[in-house]
Amino acid sequence: MAIKIYQTQIRPTTEVKERASTPGMKISLDTAAAPGRAFGNMMAAGEKLYVKYEQQKSENEVIEAGKNIDENIISDHPTGGSSYSKKGLGTTVNELSESTKPDEALTSYKLAWQAEYDRILPTLKGKFSKQLFKNYMNKRFISESGSIRDKTFVNFRNESRVLKINELDNITKRLSNNEKGTLPHNQALIDFNAFFSSQSNYDLFGDKFKQLEFQTLNNIDVLKIQADLSKDAKATLKKFNAGEYKNLDTENHTRLKNKITLAAQQQALGEIGSDEERAKLGLESKVDLSENLKLFEGYETYKDVKLAVDVNNYVRGAVSQVHTSKQSDLAQIKLYELKGTGDEIAAKRKANVVIQNAISERIKAVKENDIVGYINKIDPELADLDNRIQNSNDEETIKSLIKEKKLLLDQKFIELDIEESKQFYLSKSEVQAAVLTITSPDKIWQEKKATLLNFGELYGKENLPQIMKQMAGENLPEHFVIAMSTNSSALNQDILQSHDIKDLEKNALNETSASKKDITKRIANNLEKWEEVIENQNLGTEDAIKYKAMVEKTLYRVALLRIDNDKNNDWNKAVDSATDQFLSDYSIAPEKTYFIPQDVNGKFVNQGIVQTKSEAIKLDVEEGSYLDNFMGKDGYQHYASNSDIDGVSKEDIDIRVKSAIQNNNMWLLNDTSTGLVLHFTWFDGTKVPVVNSSGQKIEFNFLDTDYNAPGTKTPLTVIETYDVFEEPSA
C-alpha cells in the first residue's frame, strides 16, 4: 500500500541536507533553477582559469624566446679555434656599447633587433605570445637603444678628448723642443693659442678646460727642462734660476730644481774630470773651473771639488814642462815646495805625484820604443793625423798623410832631443796590431812579406829597419827580422816559409846523418868573421850574443827546410847555401870592426868609395890638424868630466885625449848599420865615439859619396881608391 505525501507536508530541516529526487516529486522554480546557475558559474570560473593558463603559457613562451634571443652559440672553426654561429642580442648590445660611433652602433642594433624579432615571432604558438613578444621587444628596443646611444655618445666624447689631447701633446712637444724665436716654435705657439681659444674645445672639456691649459703649460716647461738637461745641465740651471720655466706647478718646481742642480753638479764634476786629463797633458782648460766650483758652494762636497780644481791648476803649468823639455832636462824639472795653507799643501802634494808620473811616463815611453804613442797623447795635431790615416781608404791619401806625420814627428824628435835609435814612426799599439796580422796562421808567406814591405812603402824603405826593430820588441818572431834584412830572395822565401821548428827538426834530422849540433856548428863556423864584427860593436855582450843567436837560429831553420826539401838530403850543402846567401849582403873589413853592406834600404852602396873615404878620414885624424879643427876652440875639455882625468890641466887633457884618438881609433857601425862612426879606446879600455863639445860625431853614411871631412866639410886627403875587402859569397 502506498503512502502519499503532499507537497505542503515537505519541509526542509537542518537534519536533511540532501534529498534524492523522486519521480513525480514537485519542486519550486528557484530550486529548479539552482543547478543551471551553478553550472553557469562553474563555466565562468573555468573560462577565467583557461585565460590565465593561456596567458601564463604565453608569458613562459616569451620568456624562453627572450632566453633564445640572448643565447650565444659557439661552434668550432674548421681551421682551428672557435667562433659565434649565433650571437645573442645582449652580447651585441654590450659590444655596440663600446663603440665610439653612435649612429653606426644604433643602426647595427636595429638590424640585430629586427633580425631576432623576425626570427622569433613566427615561432610563437601561444594565444597571447605574439602580442606579449611584441611588447617585450618594443621595451627592449627602447631601453637598449637608449643605453647604446648614451654609452656610445660618452665614448665618442672621450675619444674626441683623447684626439684633442694628442693634438695638444704634439703642440706641447713642438713648443718644448724648438728654440724660442724659431719658425717651428712660433707656429707651435700660434697652434697653442688657437687650441685654447676654441669654443668647441671648451664645450668638449667643460669646466676642466682651464685646468687643462695650466697643466699643458706646466708640461711644456717640464719637457723644456728635460730637453735642455740633455744638452747642458749647467745652462739649464742658469735658466731655471732666471725664472725662464715660470709655468711649473709647486710640486714640479721643487722636484725639478733639485734634479737640475744635481745634474749641473754632475756635469761640472765630469768637466773637472776631463780637465784633469787635459791638465796632465799640459793643455789649457776648456771650461770655467771657478764657475763649476760655485755650483758646490754650501754643499758638503765643496772641499773635495775645490781640491780637485786646485790640483788641476797646479799640474797644468808644471806638466807642460815635462812635455816640452829635452830628454836630458827632465831630471831638472822641480816639484812644488809643500808650503802654504793645509789645503794648498794637500793640492801641491797631489800635483807632485801627477808631475812625477808624467816624467816617468815619458821616460818609459822612450825606453819602450813608444815615443809616438806618447806624442800622440800630448799633441792634438798628431792625434788628428793618425785618426785620418786610420779612417782613409785611399792609398795616395794615406801616403800623403803619413808624410805629414813623419815631418811632424821629425820636428818633435828634435824638440824633445830623442836619440836617433829611439826615433820611431809607429806607436806601440800600431806595431802590436801589425805583429798580430803578420803572424796570423791564416796568412801564407807571400802575404806576410807583402805586409812587411808595405810598411817600407808607406814610411820609406830607409825606416823599415827601425820598424822591424820595433816589431821585434813586440814579439815578432826573430826570423821575420832576418828575412827582411837579406837581399837574397831565395833566403827570404825559405825563412818566411819555415814553420814550427819542432816539425822541421823531426822531418829533417830523420832524413840526414847530421845532428843538430853538427848543423849549428857549421853555421857558426861559416859566420865567424861576420860575428866578430858584431862582437866588436858597442852593443854590450848580452845584446851581441842575442843578435848572433838570432841569426844562427834563423839560418838553422832554413837549413832544416832545405834538407827536408832536398832529395839527397845534403846537409852541408843546405847549411852553406843558407850562410852564403846571408853573407852575400856584406863586405867585411880586415880589422873586423865593421862591414859594408851592398845596399842601404834598397839603395846601392859603392863599397869602394866607402872604403876609400873611411881610410882617408882616419889618415886625416891621425895627421892631427883635421882633428883639432873638428874639436874647435873648446878643444878636448868636454872629456874632462870622466873621473879618471879629473883635475888634469887643460893642456894635459888636450894632449892625452888627442893622442888616444890618433893612436887607438877604429870605425864601428852606427846604431842602424847604415854608416860608420869613428871611435877610440878610452883609458879604461872602453870604446867611445870621437865627439866635439857640440855633441857632433865623426861619422858618415854608406850612401855619402863625397870626399868631405865630417863636421868641417873640408876636402879629405885621398891617396888612392881601394877595392872592396873581399868578394861576396855566391
Legacy VTK file of the C-alpha trace (Angstrom):
# vtk DataFile Version 3.0
C-alpha trace
ASCII
DATASET POLYDATA
POINTS 730 float
0.000 0.000 0.000
1.356 3.277 -0.991
1.724 6.186 1.356
1.056 9.542 -0.281
2.902 12.609 0.838
1.675 16.071 -0.159
3.923 18.904 -1.082
2.811 21.015 1.812
3.987 18.356 4.095
7.542 18.660 2.862
9.681 20.989 4.963
13.353 21.214 4.935
15.039 20.569 8.238
18.512 21.028 9.378
18.953 17.340 9.539
18.177 16.840 5.892
20.811 18.348 3.718
20.219 16.453 0.556
17.393 14.579 -0.727
17.220 12.406 -3.724
14.621 13.332 -6.226
11.781 11.074 -6.591
9.768 10.653 -9.719
6.691 12.613 -9.575
8.067 14.870 -6.917
7.335 18.509 -7.437
9.995 21.275 -6.715
9.999 25.092 -6.717
11.241 27.332 -9.575
14.242 28.540 -7.583
15.106 25.036 -6.781
14.668 24.044 -10.280
16.870 26.967 -11.485
19.628 26.395 -8.988
21.513 23.782 -11.000
21.600 25.996 -14.054
23.043 28.874 -12.144
25.566 26.583 -10.597
26.677 25.283 -13.960
26.895 28.754 -15.382
29.055 29.873 -12.540
31.149 26.822 -12.998
31.637 27.580 -16.669
32.592 31.194 -15.977
35.193 30.119 -13.482
36.594 27.673 -15.992
36.905 30.316 -18.666
38.859 32.595 -16.338
41.203 29.788 -15.410
41.747 28.946 -19.023
42.602 32.515 -19.859
45.099 32.653 -17.029
46.573 29.432 -18.245
46.926 30.693 -21.774
48.298 33.932 -20.549
50.921 32.242 -18.352
51.709 29.841 -21.117
52.286 32.756 -23.457
54.362 34.554 -20.911
56.516 31.460 -20.455
56.971 31.152 -24.169
58.038 34.783 -24.403
60.469 34.274 -21.544
62.005 31.318 -23.341
62.058 33.344 -26.520
63.973 36.061 -24.645
66.470 33.477 -23.471
66.877 32.254 -27.029
67.412 35.777 -28.260
70.278 36.325 -25.756
71.823 32.905 -26.201
75.357 32.745 -27.692
76.043 29.646 -29.740
79.755 28.942 -30.272
80.997 26.395 -32.765
84.449 25.085 -33.702
86.122 26.658 -36.722
87.352 24.262 -39.435
90.799 25.818 -39.358
91.030 25.809 -35.589
89.704 27.965 -32.806
86.058 28.870 -32.385
83.573 31.497 -33.477
79.947 32.553 -32.995
77.409 30.687 -35.077
74.761 32.845 -33.377
75.460 35.903 -31.311
72.927 36.817 -28.613
71.277 40.202 -28.730
72.583 41.002 -25.226
76.158 40.339 -26.420
75.543 42.568 -29.406
74.318 45.317 -27.113
77.445 45.038 -24.942
79.742 45.149 -27.931
77.989 48.039 -29.567
78.088 49.944 -26.284
81.889 50.058 -26.636
81.623 51.865 -29.969
82.626 55.492 -30.410
80.177 55.939 -33.324
76.609 56.339 -32.024
74.887 56.421 -35.441
76.575 53.263 -36.691
76.004 51.474 -33.367
72.268 52.276 -33.330
71.879 51.194 -36.936
73.611 47.917 -36.177
71.437 47.390 -33.125
68.240 47.990 -35.096
69.280 45.417 -37.647
70.171 42.882 -34.954
66.905 43.600 -33.068
64.808 43.293 -36.193
66.514 40.043 -37.172
65.700 38.481 -33.806
62.173 39.891 -33.907
61.536 38.426 -37.321
63.139 35.120 -36.359
61.227 34.512 -33.145
57.756 35.970 -33.823
56.590 33.338 -36.329
57.610 30.525 -33.972
55.329 31.596 -31.118
52.231 29.380 -30.505
50.507 30.852 -27.512
47.340 32.875 -27.943
48.912 35.856 -26.302
52.568 35.128 -27.129
52.927 37.302 -30.171
51.453 40.354 -28.548
53.469 39.783 -25.400
56.603 39.281 -27.516
55.911 42.499 -29.415
55.558 44.370 -26.166
58.729 42.680 -24.811
60.778 43.508 -27.878
59.493 47.093 -28.004
60.507 47.600 -24.384
63.953 46.122 -25.085
64.381 48.320 -28.112
63.557 51.474 -26.168
65.815 50.502 -23.262
68.780 49.056 -25.157
68.871 51.607 -27.948
68.803 54.353 -25.340
71.621 52.705 -23.422
73.695 52.256 -26.581
73.061 55.845 -27.571
74.113 57.199 -24.174
77.186 54.989 -23.824
78.444 55.494 -27.376
77.978 59.223 -27.049
80.152 59.179 -23.920
82.678 57.017 -25.771
82.634 59.417 -28.698
83.176 62.347 -26.367
86.034 60.593 -24.612
87.606 59.664 -27.949
87.316 63.229 -29.078
89.007 64.359 -25.893
91.818 61.855 -26.450
92.311 63.088 -30.002
92.406 66.651 -28.781
94.844 65.699 -26.029
97.055 64.057 -28.672
96.867 67.211 -30.757
97.799 69.200 -27.684
100.690 66.836 -26.913
102.066 67.451 -30.397
101.855 71.192 -29.863
103.492 70.785 -26.450
106.445 68.851 -27.887
106.973 71.400 -30.650
106.964 74.232 -28.142
109.407 72.448 -25.850
111.783 71.050 -28.481
112.275 74.205 -30.549
114.126 77.329 -29.530
112.159 80.495 -28.950
112.009 82.744 -31.992
112.450 79.934 -34.493
109.801 79.327 -37.138
108.733 75.908 -35.730
108.351 77.413 -32.246
106.364 80.395 -33.495
103.981 78.161 -35.456
103.514 75.887 -32.435
102.694 78.944 -30.309
100.023 80.004 -32.800
98.519 76.497 -32.666
98.569 76.571 -28.854
96.687 79.869 -28.646
94.178 78.682 -31.252
93.517 75.496 -29.277
92.671 77.292 -26.042
90.588 79.997 -27.722
88.365 77.416 -29.473
84.748 77.346 -28.253
84.256 73.792 -29.452
87.258 72.684 -27.402
85.836 74.486 -24.396
82.477 72.739 -24.885
84.252 69.394 -25.183
86.191 69.696 -21.905
83.804 71.920 -19.988
84.943 73.129 -16.576
88.238 71.239 -16.876
89.340 73.279 -19.901
91.155 75.976 -17.909
92.816 73.337 -15.767
93.943 71.625 -18.954
95.611 74.845 -20.119
97.509 75.258 -16.839
98.579 71.620 -16.914
99.748 71.943 -20.520
101.865 74.989 -19.735
103.378 73.054 -16.845
104.053 70.082 -19.110
105.720 72.336 -21.674
108.156 73.605 -19.070
108.801 70.060 -17.818
109.605 68.911 -21.352
111.729 72.008 -21.961
113.761 71.205 -18.889
114.218 67.586 -19.989
115.380 68.706 -23.439
117.666 71.395 -22.008
119.143 68.987 -19.459
120.143 66.587 -22.223
122.104 69.422 -23.860
123.626 71.382 -20.998
122.646 70.924 -17.357
124.620 73.973 -16.181
122.919 76.240 -18.709
119.552 74.770 -17.686
120.228 75.672 -14.056
121.010 79.251 -15.086
117.732 79.489 -16.998
115.841 77.950 -14.084
117.266 80.434 -11.596
116.437 83.262 -14.016
112.751 82.215 -13.921
112.508 81.019 -17.502
110.400 77.980 -16.553
107.669 80.098 -14.912
104.695 77.804 -15.564
105.821 74.945 -13.312
103.458 73.978 -10.530
104.764 73.968 -6.972
105.456 70.236 -6.867
107.404 70.194 -10.139
109.251 73.392 -9.280
110.685 71.879 -6.113
111.331 68.463 -7.622
112.980 69.736 -10.799
115.129 72.319 -9.040
116.804 69.537 -7.087
117.119 67.414 -10.219
118.618 70.249 -12.279
121.063 71.204 -9.535
122.250 67.612 -9.183
122.612 67.270 -12.970
124.586 70.527 -13.163
126.898 69.327 -10.409
127.398 66.008 -12.186
128.220 67.860 -15.395
130.667 70.050 -13.535
132.347 67.004 -11.982
132.624 65.427 -15.427
134.195 68.603 -16.813
136.616 68.767 -13.904
137.489 65.108 -14.535
138.061 65.807 -18.240
140.105 68.844 -17.311
142.246 66.580 -15.144
143.272 64.711 -18.304
143.958 67.996 -20.106
145.962 69.218 -17.126
148.073 66.035 -17.275
148.762 66.858 -20.927
149.650 70.456 -20.107
146.683 71.781 -22.108
144.543 74.794 -21.213
141.166 74.186 -19.628
138.128 74.274 -21.904
135.759 75.194 -19.058
135.471 77.855 -16.383
136.656 75.925 -13.329
135.709 78.713 -10.903
132.148 78.682 -12.252
131.978 74.911 -11.763
133.261 75.285 -8.221
130.461 77.763 -7.352
127.872 75.051 -8.013
129.057 73.235 -4.893
129.042 76.186 -2.503
127.035 75.266 0.571
127.342 71.537 -0.126
129.439 69.019 1.808
131.348 68.108 -1.366
132.719 71.643 -1.861
136.058 70.960 -0.185
136.769 67.842 -2.248
135.804 69.575 -5.504
137.990 72.577 -4.722
140.922 70.268 -4.055
140.459 68.633 -7.470
140.316 72.052 -9.199
143.413 73.282 -7.384
145.336 70.113 -8.268
144.462 70.577 -11.950
145.705 74.168 -11.882
148.978 73.193 -10.185
149.527 70.264 -12.544
148.864 72.157 -15.760
151.793 74.533 -15.624
154.351 72.026 -14.398
153.403 69.162 -16.724
153.696 71.372 -19.792
157.422 71.494 -18.983
157.537 67.689 -18.994
156.025 67.552 -22.469
158.265 70.236 -23.971
161.612 69.687 -22.211
164.513 67.938 -23.838
165.058 64.395 -22.700
168.233 65.360 -20.862
166.443 68.161 -18.952
163.712 66.012 -17.416
165.725 65.492 -14.258
165.891 69.259 -13.765
162.123 69.746 -13.512
161.313 70.788 -9.955
158.308 69.732 -7.927
156.212 72.137 -5.820
157.502 73.027 -2.385
154.994 71.974 0.258
154.301 75.442 1.627
151.112 77.441 2.341
147.804 76.523 3.973
146.758 72.974 4.684
144.558 72.898 1.588
147.377 74.302 -0.575
149.829 71.706 0.696
147.334 68.910 0.043
146.806 70.140 -3.532
150.538 70.530 -4.193
151.261 67.071 -2.795
148.742 65.513 -5.169
150.040 67.626 -8.047
153.610 66.473 -7.390
152.517 62.847 -7.729
150.955 63.607 -11.129
154.026 65.523 -12.290
156.381 62.726 -11.220
154.165 60.181 -13.002
154.276 62.318 -16.152
158.073 62.340 -16.070
158.137 58.578 -15.536
155.623 58.063 -18.343
157.785 59.955 -20.834
160.947 58.104 -19.811
159.072 54.790 -20.058
157.664 55.675 -23.491
161.151 56.307 -24.874
162.561 53.222 -23.215
159.795 51.000 -24.591
160.048 52.448 -28.112
156.681 54.175 -27.859
157.628 57.819 -28.263
154.976 58.097 -30.985
152.270 56.889 -28.616
153.438 59.475 -26.092
153.486 62.358 -28.568
150.089 61.259 -29.870
148.669 61.848 -26.376
150.145 65.304 -25.885
149.887 66.652 -29.424
146.362 67.055 -30.896
147.798 67.607 -34.385
149.466 64.185 -34.454
146.366 62.552 -32.973
144.291 64.102 -35.766
146.717 62.878 -38.442
146.652 59.327 -37.054
142.872 59.379 -36.978
142.698 60.497 -40.613
145.208 57.833 -41.650
143.206 55.074 -39.953
139.921 56.215 -41.480
141.169 56.673 -45.038
140.805 54.009 -47.724
142.732 55.829 -50.433
146.371 54.715 -50.668
147.633 58.015 -52.079
145.858 59.954 -49.343
147.356 57.669 -46.707
150.863 58.154 -48.122
150.401 61.926 -48.106
149.147 61.935 -44.517
151.999 59.666 -43.389
154.441 62.098 -44.996
152.922 64.879 -42.879
153.113 62.628 -39.837
156.820 61.913 -40.401
157.636 65.609 -40.802
155.783 66.431 -37.602
157.485 63.606 -35.700
160.923 64.591 -37.013
160.317 68.081 -35.640
159.211 66.662 -32.287
162.233 64.348 -32.109
164.476 67.410 -32.409
162.483 69.488 -29.918
162.471 66.689 -27.342
166.052 65.608 -28.112
165.115 61.967 -28.734
168.157 59.874 -29.567
168.219 58.515 -33.079
167.926 54.867 -32.054
164.613 55.677 -30.339
163.084 57.651 -33.194
160.174 55.581 -34.475
157.180 56.491 -36.643
154.766 53.894 -35.283
153.187 53.698 -31.842
153.476 50.610 -29.679
149.793 49.791 -30.236
150.175 50.100 -34.037
153.168 47.771 -34.002
151.363 45.231 -31.813
148.422 45.186 -34.235
150.804 44.766 -37.176
152.586 41.826 -35.496
149.259 40.073 -34.901
148.403 40.484 -38.585
151.777 39.290 -39.846
151.934 36.216 -37.604
148.371 35.132 -38.342
148.286 31.409 -39.218
145.762 32.199 -41.935
148.337 34.107 -43.995
150.719 32.491 -46.487
154.360 33.609 -46.612
153.786 35.893 -49.626
151.103 37.807 -47.724
153.363 38.161 -44.694
156.186 39.521 -46.848
153.837 41.914 -48.638
152.557 43.240 -45.304
156.083 43.917 -44.080
157.161 45.525 -47.346
154.080 47.730 -47.280
155.397 49.449 -44.167
158.507 50.288 -46.162
156.375 51.683 -48.968
154.328 53.826 -46.587
157.033 55.021 -44.204
160.057 54.809 -46.513
162.404 51.908 -47.080
165.051 53.713 -45.051
162.806 53.377 -41.988
161.956 49.693 -42.434
164.887 48.524 -40.220
163.605 50.707 -37.389
160.098 49.396 -37.893
161.382 45.824 -37.846
163.298 46.623 -34.675
160.068 47.849 -33.105
158.214 44.736 -34.190
160.954 42.516 -32.812
160.433 44.239 -29.463
156.733 43.347 -29.664
157.288 39.618 -30.130
157.624 39.438 -33.885
159.396 36.087 -34.403
163.106 36.776 -34.877
163.319 35.002 -38.218
160.958 37.596 -39.718
163.504 40.299 -38.873
166.332 38.420 -40.563
164.121 37.680 -43.579
163.588 41.382 -44.204
167.294 42.181 -43.781
168.543 39.971 -46.628
168.677 40.768 -50.330
168.559 37.084 -51.262
165.056 36.303 -52.497
165.695 32.571 -52.078
166.786 33.035 -48.463
163.924 35.433 -47.777
161.377 32.945 -49.116
162.728 29.976 -47.166
162.854 31.951 -43.930
159.231 33.014 -44.258
158.167 29.508 -45.353
159.774 27.770 -42.373
157.188 26.891 -39.782
157.331 25.174 -36.431
160.941 24.359 -35.557
159.996 21.070 -33.886
158.299 19.810 -37.035
161.292 20.867 -39.138
163.712 19.032 -36.844
161.537 15.943 -36.763
161.434 15.714 -40.551
164.937 16.883 -41.490
167.071 15.219 -38.822
165.461 11.869 -39.583
166.455 12.241 -43.233
170.163 13.057 -42.760
173.161 11.737 -40.863
173.875 15.123 -39.308
172.812 16.044 -35.796
171.533 19.388 -34.583
174.988 20.040 -33.122
176.671 19.339 -36.468
174.440 21.772 -38.310
174.668 24.601 -35.757
178.445 24.240 -35.511
178.897 24.563 -39.271
176.617 27.637 -39.323
178.706 29.302 -36.585
181.956 28.499 -38.382
180.674 29.955 -41.631
179.588 33.157 -39.833
182.794 33.541 -37.835
184.122 36.733 -39.473
180.662 38.371 -39.545
180.070 37.523 -35.896
183.427 39.016 -34.948
182.225 42.301 -36.419
179.095 42.091 -34.268
181.179 41.341 -31.174
183.330 44.418 -31.784
180.333 46.778 -31.735
179.260 48.662 -28.619
176.181 46.520 -28.301
177.117 45.036 -24.958
177.973 41.389 -24.529
174.402 40.298 -23.908
172.963 42.103 -26.938
175.741 40.830 -29.193
175.174 37.237 -28.112
171.451 37.636 -28.571
171.814 39.058 -32.072
174.253 36.350 -33.218
171.974 33.660 -31.802
169.010 35.134 -33.665
170.836 34.929 -36.991
172.156 31.416 -36.306
168.681 30.130 -35.318
167.132 31.620 -38.436
169.714 30.048 -40.733
169.279 26.766 -38.839
165.576 26.838 -39.742
166.433 27.440 -43.377
168.984 24.613 -43.391
166.406 22.197 -41.957
163.844 23.247 -44.561
166.335 22.743 -47.377
167.458 19.358 -46.020
163.832 18.280 -45.931
163.237 19.506 -49.490
166.488 18.057 -50.912
166.093 14.530 -52.219
169.756 13.889 -51.495
169.473 15.375 -48.004
172.920 17.009 -48.329
173.100 18.919 -45.032
176.479 20.556 -45.786
175.109 21.989 -48.993
171.958 23.171 -47.209
173.960 24.957 -44.487
176.484 26.529 -46.852
173.832 27.833 -49.234
171.975 29.496 -46.361
175.048 31.162 -44.836
176.475 32.189 -48.219
173.251 33.886 -49.203
173.166 35.704 -45.869
176.801 36.872 -46.081
176.446 37.942 -49.708
174.992 41.236 -48.460
178.204 42.285 -46.693
181.893 43.001 -47.301
183.809 42.628 -44.055
186.688 44.992 -43.179
190.087 43.375 -42.491
190.109 44.719 -38.914
186.645 43.172 -38.435
185.233 46.203 -36.669
182.689 46.885 -39.389
181.263 45.654 -42.658
179.930 47.460 -45.698
176.514 46.338 -46.980
175.722 46.056 -50.665
172.766 48.378 -50.204
171.035 50.533 -47.642
167.281 50.043 -47.743
167.409 49.119 -51.407
169.821 51.878 -52.445
173.145 50.707 -53.924
176.271 51.241 -51.817
179.550 51.931 -53.608
181.732 49.854 -51.323
184.951 51.110 -52.944
184.116 54.750 -52.176
183.124 53.835 -48.609
186.410 52.015 -48.097
188.433 54.885 -49.562
186.570 57.524 -47.572
186.923 55.658 -44.271
190.681 55.284 -44.729
191.100 58.933 -45.814
189.270 60.195 -42.690
191.458 58.032 -40.461
194.605 59.385 -42.132
193.483 62.995 -41.610
192.574 62.256 -37.971
195.948 60.708 -37.309
197.685 63.661 -39.004
196.068 65.944 -36.376
195.079 69.216 -37.985
191.686 67.965 -39.108
191.065 66.629 -35.597
191.915 69.980 -33.972
189.699 71.759 -36.468
186.818 69.351 -35.715
187.113 69.864 -31.940
187.041 73.652 -32.325
188.087 76.287 -29.797
186.860 74.225 -26.830
189.349 71.526 -27.714
189.072 68.299 -25.759
187.893 69.748 -22.448
184.451 68.098 -22.628
186.203 64.812 -21.919
187.341 66.130 -18.516
184.050 65.015 -16.949
185.448 61.487 -16.942
186.662 60.712 -13.437
189.974 59.245 -14.428
191.259 62.514 -15.830
189.527 64.932 -13.469
191.798 67.674 -12.177
194.265 67.385 -15.026
195.309 70.632 -16.672
193.741 71.774 -19.930
196.932 71.248 -21.808
197.379 67.727 -20.477
193.772 66.819 -21.313
194.176 68.037 -24.863
197.387 66.107 -25.303
196.232 62.863 -23.709
192.830 62.684 -25.393
194.150 63.748 -28.804
196.867 61.131 -28.603
194.384 58.406 -27.651
192.206 59.297 -30.637
195.099 59.395 -33.071
196.676 56.112 -31.975
193.701 53.938 -30.968
190.864 54.784 -33.336
188.569 52.396 -35.193
185.409 52.526 -37.263
182.256 50.980 -35.791
178.789 50.675 -37.282
176.184 53.266 -36.304
173.030 52.212 -34.453
171.166 51.339 -37.662
174.130 49.791 -39.540
173.665 52.390 -42.264
177.035 54.107 -41.751
180.222 54.354 -39.706
181.143 56.254 -36.538
184.772 56.800 -35.536
185.565 55.514 -32.032
188.719 55.348 -29.935
189.810 53.288 -26.992
189.390 55.170 -23.735
191.876 54.857 -20.905
189.727 52.222 -19.179
189.579 50.095 -22.319
186.059 51.035 -23.430
185.245 52.234 -26.931
183.833 55.767 -27.059
182.862 57.845 -30.093
185.011 60.766 -31.195
182.792 63.753 -30.422
183.273 67.527 -30.060
181.825 69.813 -27.409
178.658 70.294 -29.508
177.972 66.574 -29.475
178.858 66.161 -33.137
180.480 62.840 -34.128
182.935 61.931 -36.877
180.613 59.753 -38.904
179.225 59.269 -42.381
176.501 57.284 -44.097
177.294 54.493 -46.539
175.384 56.457 -49.192
177.527 59.609 -48.716
179.770 59.574 -51.781
181.517 62.932 -51.276
185.075 63.195 -50.035
184.467 65.921 -47.461
185.672 65.612 -43.875
182.702 65.087 -41.471
181.901 68.122 -39.341
184.103 70.528 -41.279
183.205 69.973 -44.918
186.881 70.360 -45.818
188.239 68.097 -48.590
189.785 64.839 -47.446
193.283 63.775 -48.324
192.555 60.907 -50.690
195.633 58.925 -51.613
194.167 56.075 -53.612
190.905 54.232 -54.161
190.694 50.849 -52.534
188.879 47.794 -53.786
186.280 46.118 -51.659
187.606 43.966 -48.871
186.544 40.630 -50.267
184.285 39.290 -52.927
180.761 38.456 -51.706
179.930 34.776 -51.475
177.885 33.244 -54.262
LINES 1 731
730 0 1 2 3 4 5 6 7 8 9 10 11 12 13 14 15 16 17 18 19 20 21 22 23 24 25 26 27 28 29 30 31 32 33 34 35 36 37 38 39 40 41 42 43 44 45 46 47 48 49 50 51 52 53 54 55 56 57 58 59 60 61 62 63 64 65 66 67 68 69 70 71 72 73 74 75 76 77 78 79 80 81 82 83 84 85 86 87 88 89 90 91 92 93 94 95 96 97 98 99 100 101 102 103 104 105 106 107 108 109 110 111 112 113 114 115 116 117 118 119 120 121 122 123 124 125 126 127 128 129 130 131 132 133 134 135 136 137 138 139 140 141 142 143 144 145 146 147 148 149 150 151 152 153 154 155 156 157 158 159 160 161 162 163 164 165 166 167 168 169 170 171 172 173 174 175 176 177 178 179 180 181 182 183 184 185 186 187 188 189 190 191 192 193 194 195 196 197 198 199 200 201 202 203 204 205 206 207 208 209 210 211 212 213 214 215 216 217 218 219 220 221 222 223 224 225 226 227 228 229 230 231 232 233 234 235 236 237 238 239 240 241 242 243 244 245 246 247 248 249 250 251 252 253 254 255 256 257 258 259 260 261 262 263 264 265 266 267 268 269 270 271 272 273 274 275 276 277 278 279 280 281 282 283 284 285 286 287 288 289 290 291 292 293 294 295 296 297 298 299 300 301 302 303 304 305 306 307 308 309 310 311 312 313 314 315 316 317 318 319 320 321 322 323 324 325 326 327 328 329 330 331 332 333 334 335 336 337 338 339 340 341 342 343 344 345 346 347 348 349 350 351 352 353 354 355 356 357 358 359 360 361 362 363 364 365 366 367 368 369 370 371 372 373 374 375 376 377 378 379 380 381 382 383 384 385 386 387 388 389 390 391 392 393 394 395 396 397 398 399 400 401 402 403 404 405 406 407 408 409 410 411 412 413 414 415 416 417 418 419 420 421 422 423 424 425 426 427 428 429 430 431 432 433 434 435 436 437 438 439 440 441 442 443 444 445 446 447 448 449 450 451 452 453 454 455 456 457 458 459 460 461 462 463 464 465 466 467 468 469 470 471 472 473 474 475 476 477 478 479 480 481 482 483 484 485 486 487 488 489 490 491 492 493 494 495 496 497 498 499 500 501 502 503 504 505 506 507 508 509 510 511 512 513 514 515 516 517 518 519 520 521 522 523 524 525 526 527 528 529 530 531 532 533 534 535 536 537 538 539 540 541 542 543 544 545 546 547 548 549 550 551 552 553 554 555 556 557 558 559 560 561 562 563 564 565 566 567 568 569 570 571 572 573 574 575 576 577 578 579 580 581 582 583 584 585 586 587 588 589 590 591 592 593 594 595 596 597 598 599 600 601 602 603 604 605 606 607 608 609 610 611 612 613 614 615 616 617 618 619 620 621 622 623 624 625 626 627 628 629 630 631 632 633 634 635 636 637 638 639 640 641 642 643 644 645 646 647 648 649 650 651 652 653 654 655 656 657 658 659 660 661 662 663 664 665 666 667 668 669 670 671 672 673 674 675 676 677 678 679 680 681 682 683 684 685 686 687 688 689 690 691 692 693 694 695 696 697 698 699 700 701 702 703 704 705 706 707 708 709 710 711 712 713 714 715 716 717 718 719 720 721 722 723 724 725 726 727 728 729
